[in-house]
Amino acid sequence: MNRILGLAAAVLLIVAWPQAASAQDNRLRAEFETVIQELNDNSFSAFHKAINEREFTGRTYGARVIEDDAKRYLGSDFRGIIERSFVAAFPPPRNEDEAGSEILGTIVAFDADADKARALVRYEARGFRFSYHAYDLVRRGSDVRIVDWFDFYQGAWFSEQIGNALLRMVPTQASVASILDVPRPSEGQLFQVGELLKSARDSNLQRFFQIRDGLEEVLQKDPFVVSLNYEICRRVGDPARLQGAAGEIAQIFPGDARFSLSLAEYYVQRQRFEEAIDEFERLEESLGHKDGVIASLKATAAMALGEFEQAQSLAVGATEAEPTLELSWWTLLRTRTAAEDYAGAVEAMTVLEERFGELLIPQNLRRDRFLKVLIDQPAYQEWRAARDAA
């Protein structure tokens, strides 16, 4: 397997995150929480300060051949490149309503051992757009330092993403050879892939697909080329191209959790809900953490399949995994309503009103095509009357 993708595969499976923590570990977590909170406040100051530039660039250069001009470019604007690339890696807005919305991070798991730590951060933007980063951290005195992080939406280490971008700047034969699995590639093969990288660099998508479609099969099926094609097809959004690219990912990387989040998103959009559930489960296993969002998304997919008992079970699991996550309770409300369990639905409504300040009066329910059915149900009417009288 090529060295770049192999690095990611070797470390993805995480053991269950322990609950107990020492005072020193708690201080380290608090330090990292400050970093994430400043990101939420639209400041990269603490994030830049925390990045261990030497170790990060070592990872970036260590897995591939990067030409000196590209290295100098990274060194000349390290913080700017990191910041722009960090923002660009998140799920893009799908409409005007989502454009410009905040992307907020939440630490959902943290584990420290001696001078090293792992942190799992869930990022959320409007429109139920989610991403997960698993951060490799080290302790420097009382401070936390970021070595690298795995981006589950992009399916790669961030250092890998930066390295690939630098490689596209100057795709020499030596640099191209360093990322291919093809044994002893010919000069012609190296030239073709180099031209493919240049077209990706220049966002010349017509030329990219022209070159890609003309590659011999051994190159089309190379893991690096397959992942690059998937990246470009996700960006373009052409249904036929994306279908082919997603199929190649599933074929070349069977059962690989690196691509589970993006594949699940694709399957949901195509209403292939059984496959989406499989990918969500694979992602959750890889994260090593019971996540309320993933459980809620699985419940919604099961509900779309008409598997109401499974959907309710998953929704209950979401509320148990994260009782303070509002999405979990909305999911429970929707799954119980779909299953015509109206008594159970009003239990979820009580939590939504008392814990999260929602107001579930008939005027508001009428705006929701799934929940407006509750208005005429005796269980809801009695519940509403009791709350209004209190």
C-alpha positions as CSV (number, residue, x, y, z in Angstrom):
1,M,0.0,0.0,0.0
2,N,1.3,3.5,-0.8
3,R,3.1,5.1,2.1
4,I,0.8,8.1,2.5
5,L,-2.5,6.3,2.8
6,G,-0.9,3.4,4.7
7,L,0.1,5.9,7.4
8,A,-3.6,6.8,8.0
9,A,-4.8,3.2,7.9
10,A,-2.3,2.1,10.6
11,V,-3.6,4.4,13.3
12,L,-7.3,4.9,12.7
13,L,-8.8,2.3,15.0
14,I,-8.9,3.8,18.5
15,V,-9.6,1.9,21.7
16,A,-12.5,3.1,23.8
17,W,-11.7,6.5,25.3
18,P,-11.2,6.1,29.1
19,Q,-13.3,8.1,31.5
20,A,-10.9,8.6,34.4
21,A,-8.3,11.4,34.1
22,S,-5.6,12.8,36.3
23,A,-5.4,16.4,37.4
24,Q,-2.5,16.9,34.9
25,D,-4.6,15.4,32.1
26,N,-7.5,17.7,33.0
27,R,-5.1,20.7,32.7
28,L,-4.0,19.4,29.3
29,R,-7.6,19.1,28.2
30,A,-8.4,22.6,29.5
31,E,-5.5,23.9,27.5
32,F,-6.8,22.3,24.3
33,E,-10.3,23.4,25.0
34,T,-9.0,27.0,25.0
35,V,-7.6,26.3,21.5
36,I,-10.9,25.0,20.2
37,Q,-12.9,27.8,21.9
38,E,-10.7,30.4,20.2
39,L,-11.4,28.7,16.9
40,N,-15.1,29.0,17.7
41,D,-14.6,32.7,18.3
42,N,-13.0,33.0,14.8
43,S,-9.5,33.4,16.1
44,F,-6.6,31.2,15.0
45,S,-4.1,32.7,17.4
46,A,-4.1,29.8,20.0
47,F,-4.3,27.2,17.2
48,H,-1.2,28.5,15.5
49,K,0.6,28.8,18.7
50,A,-0.2,25.2,19.6
51,I,0.9,23.6,16.3
52,N,4.3,21.9,16.6
53,E,5.6,23.2,13.3
54,R,8.8,21.1,13.2
55,E,7.0,17.8,13.8
56,F,4.2,18.7,11.5
57,T,6.5,19.6,8.6
58,G,8.4,16.4,9.3
59,R,5.3,14.4,8.7
60,T,4.4,16.5,5.7
61,Y,7.8,15.8,4.0
62,G,8.4,12.4,5.3
63,A,6.0,10.3,3.3
64,R,6.6,11.8,-0.2
65,V,9.2,13.7,-2.3
66,I,8.6,17.4,-2.1
67,E,10.6,19.7,-4.2
68,D,12.6,22.5,-2.6
69,D,10.5,25.3,-4.2
70,A,7.3,23.9,-2.7
71,K,9.1,23.6,0.7
72,R,10.2,27.2,0.6
73,Y,6.6,28.2,-0.3
74,L,5.3,26.5,2.9
75,G,8.0,28.0,5.0
76,S,7.3,31.5,3.7
77,D,3.6,31.4,4.8
78,F,3.2,28.5,7.1
79,R,0.4,30.0,9.2
80,G,-1.5,31.4,6.3
81,I,-1.4,28.1,4.4
82,I,-2.5,26.1,7.5
83,E,-5.4,28.5,8.2
84,R,-6.7,28.6,4.6
85,S,-6.4,24.8,4.2
86,F,-8.0,24.2,7.6
87,V,-11.1,26.2,6.6
88,A,-11.3,24.7,3.1
89,A,-11.3,21.2,4.4
90,F,-14.8,21.5,6.0
91,P,-18.0,20.4,4.3
92,P,-18.9,23.2,1.8
93,P,-22.3,25.0,2.0
94,R,-24.9,23.5,-0.3
95,N,-27.1,26.6,-0.6
96,E,-27.3,30.3,0.3
97,D,-28.8,29.6,3.7
98,E,-25.7,27.5,4.7
99,A,-23.2,29.9,3.2
100,G,-21.3,31.9,5.8
101,S,-22.6,29.9,8.8
102,E,-20.3,29.3,11.7
103,I,-18.5,26.0,12.1
104,L,-18.3,25.2,15.8
105,G,-16.1,22.6,17.4
106,T,-16.8,20.5,20.4
107,I,-14.4,18.1,22.2
108,V,-16.3,14.9,22.5
109,A,-13.5,12.6,23.7
110,F,-10.0,13.2,25.3
111,D,-7.4,10.7,26.4
112,A,-3.9,11.4,27.8
113,D,-1.1,9.1,28.5
114,A,2.2,10.4,29.9
115,D,3.3,13.2,27.5
116,K,0.9,12.3,24.7
117,A,-2.8,12.8,24.2
118,R,-5.6,12.2,21.7
119,A,-8.6,14.5,21.3
120,L,-11.7,13.9,19.2
121,V,-13.4,17.1,18.0
122,R,-16.7,17.2,16.3
123,Y,-17.3,20.3,14.1
124,E,-20.8,21.3,13.1
125,A,-22.2,23.9,10.7
126,R,-25.7,24.8,9.7
127,G,-27.6,22.3,7.6
128,F,-26.4,19.3,9.7
129,R,-22.9,19.4,8.2
130,F,-20.5,17.6,10.4
131,S,-16.8,16.8,10.4
132,Y,-14.6,15.0,12.9
133,H,-10.9,15.6,13.7
134,A,-8.8,13.2,15.7
135,Y,-5.8,15.3,17.1
136,D,-2.4,13.9,18.0
137,L,-1.2,16.0,20.9
138,V,2.0,16.2,23.0
139,R,2.7,17.9,26.3
140,R,5.4,20.6,26.4
141,G,5.7,21.6,30.0
142,S,2.2,22.7,31.0
143,D,1.3,23.5,27.4
144,V,-0.4,21.4,24.7
145,R,1.1,21.1,21.2
146,I,-0.7,19.8,18.1
147,V,1.4,17.4,16.1
148,D,-1.2,16.5,13.4
149,W,-4.8,15.6,13.1
150,F,-6.8,13.1,11.0
151,D,-9.7,14.7,9.1
152,F,-12.5,12.2,8.8
153,Y,-14.4,14.3,6.2
154,Q,-11.4,14.5,3.9
155,G,-10.2,11.0,4.8
156,A,-6.6,12.0,5.4
157,W,-4.1,13.4,7.9
158,F,-3.9,17.1,7.6
159,S,-0.2,16.8,7.0
160,E,-1.0,14.5,4.1
161,Q,-3.4,17.1,2.6
162,I,-0.8,19.8,2.8
163,G,1.9,17.4,1.4
164,N,-0.3,16.6,-1.6
165,A,-1.0,20.2,-2.2
166,L,2.7,21.0,-2.2
167,L,3.4,18.0,-4.5
168,R,0.9,19.3,-7.0
169,M,2.9,22.6,-7.2
170,V,5.9,20.9,-8.7
171,P,5.0,17.3,-9.7
172,T,8.4,16.0,-10.8
173,Q,8.9,12.4,-11.8
174,A,10.5,11.7,-8.4
175,S,7.6,13.2,-6.5
176,V,5.0,11.4,-8.6
177,A,6.9,8.1,-8.1
178,S,6.8,8.6,-4.4
179,I,3.0,8.5,-4.2
180,L,2.2,5.7,-6.6
181,D,1.8,2.0,-5.8
182,V,2.5,1.0,-9.4
183,P,5.9,-0.9,-9.3
184,R,8.6,0.6,-11.4
185,P,6.4,3.1,-13.2
186,S,7.5,4.1,-16.7
187,E,8.5,7.7,-17.7
188,G,5.2,7.8,-19.7
189,Q,3.1,6.8,-16.6
190,L,4.9,9.3,-14.4
191,F,4.3,12.0,-17.0
192,Q,0.6,11.2,-17.3
193,V,0.1,11.4,-13.5
194,G,2.2,14.5,-13.3
195,E,-0.1,16.2,-15.8
196,L,-3.1,14.9,-13.9
197,L,-1.7,16.6,-10.8
198,K,-1.1,19.9,-12.7
199,S,-4.7,20.0,-13.9
200,A,-5.9,19.4,-10.3
201,R,-3.6,22.2,-9.1
202,D,-4.9,24.6,-11.8
203,S,-8.5,23.5,-11.3
204,N,-8.7,22.7,-15.0
205,L,-11.4,20.1,-14.4
206,Q,-12.1,19.4,-18.1
207,R,-8.4,18.5,-18.6
208,F,-8.3,16.5,-15.4
209,F,-11.1,14.2,-16.4
210,Q,-9.7,14.0,-20.0
211,I,-6.4,12.8,-18.6
212,R,-7.9,10.6,-15.9
213,D,-10.2,8.8,-18.4
214,G,-7.3,8.2,-20.7
215,L,-5.1,6.6,-18.1
216,E,-4.3,2.9,-18.4
217,E,-6.3,0.8,-15.9
218,V,-3.3,0.1,-13.6
219,L,-3.1,3.9,-13.1
220,Q,-6.8,4.5,-12.8
221,K,-6.9,1.9,-10.0
222,D,-3.9,3.1,-8.2
223,P,-5.0,4.1,-4.6
224,F,-3.6,7.6,-4.9
225,V,-5.3,8.3,-8.3
226,V,-8.5,6.8,-7.0
227,S,-8.5,9.0,-3.9
228,L,-7.6,12.1,-6.0
229,N,-10.4,11.4,-8.5
230,Y,-12.8,11.0,-5.6
231,E,-11.7,14.3,-4.1
232,I,-12.2,16.1,-7.4
233,C,-15.6,14.5,-8.1
234,R,-16.8,15.5,-4.7
235,R,-15.8,19.0,-5.4
236,V,-17.5,19.1,-8.8
237,G,-20.7,17.2,-7.7
238,D,-21.5,15.7,-11.1
239,P,-23.8,12.8,-10.2
240,A,-22.4,10.3,-12.8
241,R,-18.8,11.1,-12.1
242,L,-19.4,11.0,-8.3
243,Q,-21.2,7.7,-8.6
244,G,-18.2,6.2,-10.4
245,A,-15.7,7.7,-8.0
246,A,-17.5,6.5,-4.9
247,G,-17.8,3.0,-6.4
248,E,-14.0,3.0,-6.9
249,I,-13.4,4.0,-3.4
250,A,-15.6,1.2,-2.1
251,Q,-13.8,-1.2,-4.3
252,I,-10.2,-0.1,-3.8
253,F,-10.6,0.6,-0.1
254,P,-13.2,-2.0,1.1
255,G,-14.3,-1.4,4.7
256,D,-11.9,1.5,5.1
257,A,-13.2,4.0,7.7
258,R,-11.2,6.8,6.3
259,F,-13.9,7.4,3.7
260,S,-16.9,6.4,5.8
261,L,-18.1,9.9,6.6
262,S,-18.0,11.2,3.0
263,L,-19.5,7.9,1.7
264,A,-22.3,8.0,4.2
265,E,-23.1,11.6,3.1
266,Y,-23.1,10.4,-0.5
267,Y,-25.3,7.4,0.2
268,V,-27.9,9.6,2.2
269,Q,-28.1,12.0,-0.7
270,R,-28.7,9.1,-3.1
271,Q,-31.3,7.6,-0.6
272,R,-29.1,4.5,-0.2
273,F,-29.9,4.4,3.5
274,E,-28.8,0.8,4.3
275,E,-25.3,1.6,2.9
276,A,-25.3,4.9,4.8
277,I,-26.0,3.1,8.1
278,D,-23.1,0.6,7.4
279,E,-20.7,3.5,6.9
280,F,-21.9,5.4,10.0
281,E,-21.4,2.3,12.0
282,R,-17.9,1.8,10.5
283,L,-17.1,5.4,11.3
284,E,-18.3,5.1,14.9
285,E,-16.2,2.0,15.4
286,S,-13.2,3.8,14.1
287,L,-13.7,6.8,16.3
288,G,-13.8,4.5,19.3
289,H,-16.6,6.8,20.7
290,K,-20.4,6.6,21.0
291,D,-21.4,9.8,19.3
292,G,-24.9,11.3,19.6
293,V,-24.7,12.9,16.2
294,I,-23.8,9.6,14.4
295,A,-26.4,7.7,16.3
296,S,-29.0,10.3,15.3
297,L,-28.0,10.1,11.7
298,K,-28.3,6.3,11.8
299,A,-31.7,6.6,13.3
300,T,-32.9,9.0,10.6
301,A,-31.6,6.7,7.9
302,A,-33.4,3.7,9.6
303,M,-36.6,5.8,9.8
304,A,-36.3,6.5,6.0
305,L,-36.2,2.8,5.5
306,G,-39.4,2.3,7.5
307,E,-37.5,0.4,10.2
308,F,-39.2,2.3,13.0
309,E,-38.2,0.0,15.8
310,Q,-34.6,0.2,14.9
311,A,-34.9,3.9,14.4
312,Q,-36.3,4.5,17.9
313,S,-33.6,2.2,19.4
314,L,-30.9,4.2,17.7
315,A,-32.5,7.5,18.8
316,V,-32.7,6.4,22.4
317,G,-29.0,5.4,22.1
318,A,-28.3,8.9,20.9
319,T,-29.9,10.6,23.9
320,E,-28.0,8.2,26.2
321,A,-24.7,8.9,24.5
322,E,-25.2,12.7,24.7
323,P,-28.1,13.8,26.9
324,T,-27.1,17.4,26.3
325,L,-27.2,17.2,22.5
326,E,-30.4,18.8,21.2
327,L,-30.2,16.9,17.9
328,S,-30.6,13.6,19.8
329,W,-33.9,14.6,21.3
330,W,-35.3,16.0,18.0
331,T,-34.3,12.7,16.4
332,L,-36.1,10.8,19.2
333,L,-39.2,13.0,18.7
334,R,-39.2,12.4,15.0
335,T,-38.7,8.6,15.1
336,R,-41.4,8.2,17.8
337,T,-43.8,10.3,15.7
338,A,-43.1,8.3,12.6
339,A,-43.8,5.1,14.6
340,E,-47.0,6.6,15.9
341,D,-45.8,6.4,19.5
342,Y,-47.3,9.7,20.4
343,A,-46.9,9.2,24.2
344,G,-43.2,8.6,23.7
345,A,-43.1,11.7,21.4
346,V,-44.4,14.0,24.1
347,E,-41.8,12.7,26.5
348,A,-39.2,13.9,24.0
349,M,-41.0,17.2,23.6
350,T,-40.9,17.8,27.4
351,V,-37.1,17.5,27.3
352,L,-36.9,19.8,24.3
353,E,-38.9,22.5,26.0
354,E,-37.5,22.2,29.5
355,R,-33.8,21.6,28.7
356,F,-33.4,23.4,25.4
357,G,-36.0,26.2,25.6
358,E,-38.0,25.1,22.5
359,L,-41.7,26.0,22.3
360,L,-43.6,23.2,20.6
361,I,-47.0,24.8,20.2
362,P,-49.4,24.0,17.3
363,Q,-48.3,27.1,15.4
364,N,-44.7,25.9,15.3
365,L,-45.5,22.2,14.6
366,R,-47.6,23.2,11.5
367,R,-44.4,24.4,9.9
368,D,-42.9,20.9,10.1
369,R,-44.4,18.4,7.6
370,F,-43.3,15.5,9.8
371,L,-44.4,16.7,13.2
372,K,-47.7,18.5,12.3
373,V,-49.5,15.2,12.6
374,L,-49.1,15.5,16.4
375,I,-51.5,18.5,16.6
376,D,-54.6,16.3,16.3
377,Q,-53.3,13.5,18.7
378,P,-55.0,13.3,22.1
379,A,-51.6,12.6,23.8
380,Y,-50.2,15.9,22.4
381,Q,-53.3,17.9,23.2
382,E,-53.4,16.7,26.8
383,W,-49.7,17.4,27.2
384,R,-50.0,20.9,25.6
385,A,-52.9,21.8,27.8
386,A,-51.2,20.7,31.0
387,R,-48.0,22.7,30.1
388,D,-50.0,25.8,29.2
389,A,-51.9,25.5,32.4
390,A,-48.8,25.1,34.6
